[in-house]
Amino acid sequence: MAAPLRKLSGDPECRNGTCPTLWGTEDGEDYVVQGYVINDLERLAQLDLPEGETAVVVPAAVLEGYFRARP
């Protein structure tokens, strides 16, 4: 069974509650990033993602908020 997730940081500009978010597993082993799907084929080609991986765009404020909140 997968470890439960806890919200670590979200987009401060979010108005509807379903915006880019940084999640962490309760055991601290992994992070999950919720973001905007990349549809730009040129950008995807730059990433050269292998089968089974994907990438999303996350506003800088989401990650900056997380790192500011860390001790």
Backbone hydrogen bonds in HBPLUS format (Angstrom, degrees):
<---DONOR---> <-ACCEPTOR-->    atom                        ^
c    i                          cat <-CA-CA->   ^        H-A-AA   ^      H-
h    n   atom  resd res      DA  || num        DHA   H-A  angle D-A-AA Bond
n    s   type  num  typ     dist DA aas  dist angle  dist       angle   num
A0026-GLU N   A0004-PRO O   2.84 MM  22  5.65 147.3  1.95 164.9 168.7     1
A0006-ARG N   A0024-GLY O   2.76 MM  18  5.40 148.1  1.86 153.1 164.1     2
A0024-GLY N   A0006-ARG O   2.92 MM  18  5.40 157.4  1.97 151.1 158.4     3
A0008-LEU N   A0022-LEU O   2.82 MM  14  5.49 164.1  1.85 157.1 158.4     4
A0009-SER N   A0022-LEU O   3.26 MM  13  5.15 152.6  2.34 139.7 140.0     5
A0022-LEU N   A0009-SER O   2.75 MM  13  5.15 169.4  1.76 157.0 159.9     6
A0011-ASP N   A0020-PRO O   3.17 MM   9  5.84 133.9  2.39 173.1 170.8     7
A0014-CYS N   A0011-ASP O   3.04 MM   3  5.38 164.8  2.07 117.9 120.5     8
A0021-THR N   A0034-GLN O   2.99 MM  13  5.06 137.2  2.18 121.8 134.2     9
A0034-GLN N   A0021-THR O   2.88 MM  13  5.06 177.3  1.88 163.0 163.3    10
A0023-TRP N   A0032-VAL O   2.81 MM   9  4.97 167.7  1.83 163.9 164.9    11
A0032-VAL N   A0023-TRP O   2.93 MM   9  4.97 160.8  1.97 128.3 132.8    12
A0025-THR N   A0030-ASP O   3.02 MM   5  5.57 162.3  2.05 151.7 150.3    13
A0028-GLY N   A0025-THR O   2.88 MM   3  5.24 160.4  1.92 113.6 120.0    14
A0036-TYR N   A0057-VAL O   2.88 MM  21  5.03 156.7  1.94 149.6 146.4    15
A0057-VAL N   A0036-TYR O   2.89 MM  21  5.03 163.0  1.92 142.2 146.0    16
A0044-LEU N   A0040-ASP O   2.99 MM   4  6.30 162.9  2.01 156.2 161.7    17
A0045-ALA N   A0041-LEU O   2.91 MM   4  6.05 153.0  1.98 143.8 150.9    18
A0046-GLN N   A0042-GLU O   3.18 MM   4  6.47 144.3  2.32 141.1 149.7    19
A0046-GLN N   A0043-ARG O   3.13 MM   3  5.17 124.0  2.46  95.9 109.9    20
A0047-LEU N   A0044-LEU O   3.06 MM   3  5.24 132.1  2.30 100.0 112.7    21
A0048-ASP N   A0044-LEU O   3.31 MM   4  6.67 139.0  2.49 145.6 156.1    22
A0053-GLU N   A0050-PRO O   3.15 MM   3  5.87 153.3  2.22 145.0 144.0    23
A0062-VAL N   A0059-PRO O   3.01 MM   3  5.72 148.2  2.11 119.6 127.1    24
A0064-GLU N   A0060-ALA O   2.85 MM   4  5.98 169.3  1.87 163.9 167.4    25
A0065-GLY N   A0061-ALA O   2.92 MM   4  5.73 152.8  1.99 133.5 140.5    26
A0066-TYR N   A0062-VAL O   3.30 MM   4  6.53 149.5  2.40 136.0 143.4    27
A0067-PHE N   A0063-LEU O   3.00 MM   4  6.33 166.2  2.02 156.9 159.3    28
A0068-ARG N   A0064-GLU O   2.90 MM   4  6.03 153.8  1.96 149.6 157.0    29
A0069-ALA N   A0065-GLY O   3.17 MM   4  6.20 145.6  2.29 137.6 145.7    30
